[in-house]
Amino acid sequence: MTILAVDGGNSKTDVAIVADDGRLLAAVRGPTASHQQVGMDTGMGVLAGLVAEARTRAGLDRARSADLAVYGLAGADTPGDTRRLGAELDRRGFATVGEVLNDAYPPIRVGTDRGWGVALICGSGVNAAGIGPDGRTARLAALGDISGDWGGGTDIGMAALGAAVRARDGRGPRTTLERSVPEAFGLARPIDVTRAIEAGRIAVGRLRDLAPAVFTAACAGDAVARSIVGRQADELVAMGAAILRTLRLTRRDPDVVLAGGVFAARDESFETRIRDGLRAVAPRANVRPAPGPPVLGAGLLALDRLLRPGSVGHGEADARLRAALEAWRPPS
């Protein structure tokens, strides 16, 4: 039997083909397939191309469906969204049986084999989700400004651009972002970036590419950049604390998994601020970065469906897939 594991985020899509013994047969990365970003038809077309490519690399018949699929998808935000996405995926015939989850849930499985825990997501945007020991779930709406969210690469980049413009025109403190922000786009001044966005020459979504420069500046001691990073840490703490309280995990020892591209910066003071903030709410929380990509979580959840955890072969399959996808380095 073969498994199709999908992580469809707002900036990229990862697809893996996995054997039922946990062997990774193929893994590919492509652009976002999120229906919220590119529309349903375009998104499904992107996913179809990636699935076909992965099956070819695995040496499998491109026309044959996988036996089981787990899709972790950005935009699976409401029961209605999940039903529509499930119907479209079924119509495409990617798998005989498929399960659609919001993309905030698979990282929990990456970070723990206990079956419950919390994930804090900081990629293009932010989200938080949790599963309690009793199976109850909780997740934030994560719809951006309209649901009270702040954070992720795009908001960090917007804050950096605003700080750079304000520093240059005298409204804010000086910062090295005055130089690094326009340099990231091959421009001379922060206001040139603003004008290029206004004119449509630079897409607003590209501001997420500034996140690494903000963390670099923060680590070098830039106070303005550090304040942006600090704001992001505090927002993530507030999100995680809300999930911990909702699921009544504050007196337990939950695993809290940090997932998403922003955490690739591995800024120790950023992670320490998050860890300390969460432990103020749940003192025994185990806070750590996810050891592998979210697509690993989708694959492990699928293995759980095929091989009951604790059954013969499950542990070996789990370890085999973990080793393969934790070592996977997709082309940038």
Secondary structure, DSSP 8 states (H G I E B T S, - for coil): -EEEEEEE-SS-EEEEEEETTS-EEEEEEES---HHHH-HHHHHHHHHHHHHHHHHHTT--TTS-EEEEEEEETT--SHHHHHHHHHHHHHHTSEEEEEEEETTSHHHHHH-SSS-EEEEEESSSEEEEEE-TTS-EEE----GGGGT---SHHHHHHHHHHHHHHHHHTSS---THHHHHHHTTT-SSHHHHHHHHHTTSS-GGGGGGGHHHHHHHHHTT-HHHHHHHHHHHHHHHHHHHHHHHHTT-TTS--EEEEESGGGGG--HHHHHHHHHHHHTTSTT-EEEE-SS-HHHHHHHHHHHHHS-TTSTTHHHHHHHHHHHHHS-----
